[in-house]
Amino acid sequence: MARRTKGRAIDGILLLNKPQGISSNKALQQAKGIFFAQKAGHTGALDPLATGMLPICFGEATKFTQFLLDTDKTYVVRAQLGERTTTSDSDGEIVETRPVNITREQLEQEVASFLGESDQYPSMYSALKYQGQPLYKYAREGIEVPRKCRKINVYRITLDEYDEQSQQIQMTVHVSKGTYIRTIVDDLGEKLGCGAHVIMLHRSEVGHYPSDKMITLEALEALFAKAKMEEVAPSTYLDELLLPMDTALVDLTVINITAEQGVAFGHGQTVEVANLPDGIVKVVADGKFVGIGERNPQGLLKAKRALSSAQPESL
């Protein structure tokens, strides 16, 4: 007997404003439950301390999460100068306290020094793995393991506020994928000679997605309750919050094919397309997004991630 799948086959992207104090996975599971979705995944975890944009992909949108993982992000970060912690944020234990003797001019100069491409060593408290185990597990046992540095790019970094009384600063940072803001703050503290750690972190943008499209878990729960009170399907209010799944692919070249070719593409067959470029492309069949593809050695379009024919169901 076939196992019945629980939940709705709903497709789309939700821009969740993750609250402070819970993991990204817990936020994902809560949103998935509210939407009663069969399948969901998030695109780039935020620490429990952090808030802000956590794109959640439902259904077939999970096929394209990598494109959001790979895109640039923007953060607003507040840091405490004069203290260094085990985790480079306020969730860790203070391991060093030093006096803060800096000028605003010196601070602005050191902040600006992070602009451009550089090598960054990930924090020992990151989720990156070494020999199958996340780094933070080694860190909690006091074990230091080798870490590979990664190329990062800081496209923009501004000093928005410097409170000399509290010795706290606030910055806005636009960075490439895989950049650890905690590490930037820790490195800044070392450059200033006083130490520093993150006390607030908010991700305001992921790629081209604007912050005004975010919604909180509380707002989702309120819409769900409203639908129940009005005795209508929760999807009446919830589904209109979802963005089309191909909004994750705005940087890809669009290839238009016929409806007939779209059927063949969806079944894994190659399609002949004139002037097909190299690399991954977004494929649209008769005006409808059908997946992503790439050029094979024979110059034909082949599917890399094709959408199934399943349609969303009502709740």
C-alpha positions in Angstrom: 0.0 0.0 0.0 1.4 3.4 -1.0 2.3 5.7 1.8 0.2 8.8 1.9 2.1 12.1 1.7 1.2 14.6 4.4 0.6 18.2 3.5 0.0 20.2 0.4 2.0 20.1 -2.8 2.5 23.9 -2.8 5.3 25.7 -4.7 6.9 29.1 -4.1 9.2 31.1 -2.0 8.4 32.8 1.3 10.6 35.5 2.7 10.4 34.8 6.4 11.6 37.3 9.0 13.3 34.9 11.4 12.9 35.9 15.0 15.7 35.9 17.5 16.3 33.0 19.8 15.4 30.0 17.6 17.3 28.1 15.0 16.7 28.5 11.3 15.4 24.9 11.1 12.9 25.5 13.9 11.6 28.6 12.0 11.4 26.5 8.8 9.4 23.8 10.5 7.0 26.3 12.0 6.4 28.0 8.6 6.0 24.6 7.0 3.4 23.6 9.5 1.4 26.9 9.1 1.3 26.4 5.3 0.7 22.6 5.7 3.3 22.1 3.0 4.6 18.7 1.9 8.1 19.8 1.4 10.2 22.9 2.4 13.8 24.0 2.8 15.6 27.2 3.8 18.4 28.8 1.9 21.3 29.7 4.2 21.0 29.4 8.0 21.0 32.3 10.4 22.4 31.9 14.0 19.8 31.8 16.8 21.0 35.3 17.8 20.3 36.6 14.3 17.0 37.9 12.8 15.9 38.7 9.3 15.5 37.4 5.9 15.3 33.6 5.7 14.0 32.6 2.2 12.0 29.4 2.6 11.4 27.3 -0.6 8.2 25.2 -0.7 7.7 22.2 -3.0 9.5 22.4 -6.3 11.2 25.6 -5.4 13.5 23.5 -3.3 15.1 22.5 -6.6 16.6 26.0 -6.8 17.8 26.7 -3.3 21.4 26.7 -4.4 20.9 29.8 -6.3 19.8 31.7 -3.2 22.6 30.1 -1.2 25.1 31.4 -3.7 23.8 34.9 -3.9 25.1 38.0 -2.0 23.5 39.1 1.3 23.2 42.4 3.2 23.3 42.6 7.0 22.9 45.2 9.7 25.2 44.4 12.6 25.8 45.9 16.0 29.0 45.1 17.9 30.4 45.7 21.4 33.9 46.9 21.4 36.3 46.0 24.2 35.2 42.4 24.7 36.1 39.2 22.8 33.9 36.1 23.2 34.3 32.4 22.5 31.8 32.6 19.6 32.5 36.1 18.5 28.9 37.0 19.5 27.0 37.6 22.7 25.9 33.9 22.9 29.5 33.0 23.9 31.5 33.5 27.0 33.7 36.6 27.4 37.3 35.5 27.2 39.1 38.8 27.0 38.4 42.4 28.1 40.5 45.3 26.8 40.3 49.1 27.0 39.0 50.9 24.0 41.3 53.8 22.9 40.3 54.7 19.4 39.2 57.8 17.4 36.2 57.8 15.1 38.7 58.5 12.2 40.6 55.4 13.1 37.4 53.4 13.4 36.2 54.5 10.0 39.5 53.8 8.4 39.6 50.2 9.8 36.0 49.6 8.8 36.8 50.7 5.2 39.8 48.3 5.1 37.4 45.4 4.8 36.2 46.5 1.4 36.9 44.3 -1.6 38.1 40.7 -1.9 40.0 39.0 0.9 40.7 35.6 2.5 38.6 34.7 5.6 39.1 31.8 8.0 35.7 30.6 9.2 35.0 30.7 12.9 35.5 27.5 15.0 31.8 28.0 15.9 30.5 27.7 12.4 28.5 24.7 10.9 31.2 23.9 8.4 32.4 20.4 8.7 35.8 18.8 9.4 36.1 15.0 9.1 32.3 14.8 9.1 31.7 16.8 12.2 30.6 20.5 12.3 33.4 22.8 13.6 31.3 24.0 16.6 31.4 20.5 18.1 35.2 20.6 18.2 35.1 24.2 19.6 32.8 23.2 22.4 35.3 20.5 23.4 38.2 23.0 23.2 39.7 21.4 20.1 41.2 23.6 17.4 41.2 22.0 13.9 42.6 23.2 10.5 40.2 25.4 8.6 40.5 26.4 5.0 40.3 30.0 4.2 37.7 31.1 1.7 37.6 34.0 -0.7 35.0 36.6 0.3 34.0 39.9 -1.1 32.7 42.9 0.8 30.9 45.0 -1.7 29.9 47.7 0.7 30.5 48.4 4.4 29.4 51.5 6.2 29.8 52.7 9.8 26.3 53.8 10.7 26.7 54.6 14.4 29.4 54.9 17.0 28.3 55.3 20.6 31.4 56.4 22.6 29.6 56.0 25.9 28.7 52.3 25.4 31.5 51.6 23.0 29.0 50.0 20.6 29.0 50.4 16.8 26.5 49.6 14.1 27.4 48.8 10.5 25.6 47.8 7.3 27.5 45.2 5.3 26.9 43.9 1.8 28.9 40.7 1.2 29.3 37.7 -1.0 28.1 34.2 -0.1 29.7 32.4 2.7 30.9 35.5 4.5 30.9 35.3 8.3 29.9 38.7 9.8 31.0 37.5 13.2 34.5 37.0 11.8 34.5 40.4 10.3 33.6 41.9 13.7 36.2 39.8 15.5 38.8 40.8 13.0 37.8 44.5 13.3 38.2 44.3 17.0 41.7 42.9 16.6 42.7 45.6 14.1 41.5 48.2 16.7 43.4 46.5 19.5 40.4 46.2 21.8 38.5 43.2 20.7 34.8 43.1 19.6 31.8 40.8 19.3 28.4 40.8 17.7 25.4 41.7 19.9 22.8 42.1 17.2 22.7 40.8 13.6 19.9 41.3 11.1 19.9 40.0 7.5 18.0 42.7 5.6 18.4 41.4 2.0 19.2 38.2 0.1 20.1 38.9 -3.5 17.5 41.1 -5.1 14.8 40.3 -2.5 13.8 43.5 -0.6 13.2 43.7 3.1 9.7 45.0 2.8 8.6 41.6 1.4 9.5 39.8 4.7 6.8 38.5 7.0 7.0 37.2 10.6 5.9 34.0 12.1 3.4 35.9 14.2 1.9 37.5 11.1 1.6 34.1 9.5 -0.1 32.6 12.6 -2.5 35.6 12.6 -3.5 35.0 9.0 -4.0 31.3 9.8 -6.2 32.2 12.7 -8.2 34.7 10.7 -8.9 32.1 8.0 -10.1 29.6 10.6 -12.3 32.2 12.2 -13.9 33.1 8.8 -14.1 29.4 8.0 -12.2 29.7 4.8 -9.1 27.7 3.6 -5.9 29.2 5.2 -4.4 29.1 1.7 -6.8 32.0 0.9 -4.5 34.4 2.8 -1.2 32.5 3.0 -0.6 31.5 -0.6 -0.6 35.1 -1.9 2.5 35.7 0.2 4.5 33.3 -1.9 6.8 34.6 -4.6 7.2 32.6 -7.9 9.9 30.0 -7.6 11.8 31.4 -10.7 12.4 34.7 -8.8 15.5 32.8 -7.4 16.9 32.7 -10.9 16.9 36.4 -12.0 20.6 36.3 -13.0 20.1 33.4 -15.5 19.7 33.8 -19.2 16.1 33.0 -20.3 15.6 30.4 -23.1 12.2 30.3 -24.7 11.0 27.1 -26.2 7.6 25.9 -27.5 5.0 24.1 -25.4 5.8 20.8 -27.3 9.5 21.2 -26.6 8.6 21.9 -22.9 6.9 18.5 -22.6 10.0 16.9 -24.0 12.2 18.9 -21.7 10.2 17.9 -18.7 10.6 14.2 -19.6 14.4 14.5 -19.8 14.7 14.7 -23.5 17.1 17.0 -25.2 15.8 20.0 -27.2 17.4 21.8 -30.1 17.7 25.5 -29.5 19.4 28.1 -31.7 22.3 30.0 -30.3 22.2 28.2 -26.9 24.8 29.7 -24.6 27.1 27.8 -22.3 26.2 27.6 -18.6 22.9 27.1 -16.8 19.9 28.8 -18.3 16.3 29.4 -17.2 13.8 27.6 -19.5 10.4 29.0 -20.3 8.0 27.0 -22.5 5.2 29.0 -24.1 5.5 31.6 -21.4 5.6 29.1 -18.5 8.7 28.4 -16.4 9.6 24.7 -16.7 13.0 24.4 -15.1 16.7 25.1 -15.6 18.9 23.5 -18.2 22.3 23.5 -19.8 24.0 22.8 -23.1 25.2 19.2 -23.6 28.3 18.2 -25.6 26.2 18.0 -28.8 25.0 21.6 -28.4 21.4 20.6 -27.4 19.5 21.8 -24.4 19.1 19.2 -21.6 17.3 19.5 -18.3 19.3 20.1 -15.1 16.2 20.6 -12.9 12.9 20.2 -14.5 9.5 20.8 -12.8 7.1 18.0 -12.4 3.5 18.3 -13.7 2.0 18.2 -10.2 -0.3 21.2 -9.3 -0.9 22.7 -5.9 -3.9 21.4 -4.0 -6.3 23.3 -1.9 -6.0 23.2 1.9 
